[in-house]
Amino acid sequence: MTTFYTNENFPLDLVQELRQLGYDVLTSYDAGQANQSISDEDVLQFAHQQQRVVITLNREDFISLHKQGQKHSGIIICKEDRDYKRQAEKIHEFLIQNTQPLAGRLIRIRKQNQKGSSAQVFVIHEY
């Protein structure tokens, strides 16, 4: 099963939802790396050394690192949205349906309008 590493701005409520779905989620607090101004590049490198997928809200910086070709075990960028349960379920659904390793891949969770409805749903976009 996929294992995750979150940087320090990641919501603990979303961590808990992922853990309830059975995922091993290591937070920067758990790893003793919180409040140390660790660069995003070092976060990505640490997660890769631990063979963990980085899961973050920090869209711009991690997309940039990915495009620069920095080696990583995968990146999932979540949306700043309080619907943690549905967002965790969308990640879980994606991982179950997609059996390819996430190493070197960047996945983004987005919210968009559903055709014929005013309700928005989470969708997956891969870079």
Rosetta blueprint (number, residue, H / E / L):
1 M L
2 T L
3 T E
4 F E
5 Y E
6 T E
7 N L
8 E L
9 N L
10 F L
11 P L
12 L H
13 D H
14 L H
15 V H
16 Q H
17 E H
18 L H
19 R H
20 Q H
21 L L
22 G L
23 Y L
24 D E
25 V E
26 L E
27 T E
28 S L
29 Y L
30 D L
31 A L
32 G L
33 Q L
34 A L
35 N L
36 Q L
37 S L
38 I L
39 S L
40 D H
41 E H
42 D H
43 V H
44 L H
45 Q H
46 F H
47 A H
48 H H
49 Q H
50 Q L
51 Q L
52 R L
53 V E
54 V E
55 I E
56 T E
57 L L
58 N L
59 R H
60 E H
61 D H
62 F H
63 I H
64 S H
65 L H
66 H H
67 K H
68 Q L
69 G L
70 Q L
71 K L
72 H L
73 S L
74 G L
75 I E
76 I E
77 I E
78 C L
79 K L
80 E L
81 D L
82 R L
83 D L
84 Y H
85 K H
86 R H
87 Q H
88 A H
89 E H
90 K H
91 I H
92 H H
93 E H
94 F H
95 L H
96 I H
97 Q H
98 N L
99 T L
100 Q L
101 P L
102 L L
103 A L
104 G L
105 R L
106 L E
107 I E
108 R E
109 I E
110 R E
111 K E
112 Q E
113 N E
114 Q L
115 K L
116 G L
117 S L
118 S L
119 A L
120 Q E
121 V E
122 F E
123 V E
124 I E
125 H E
126 E E
127 Y L
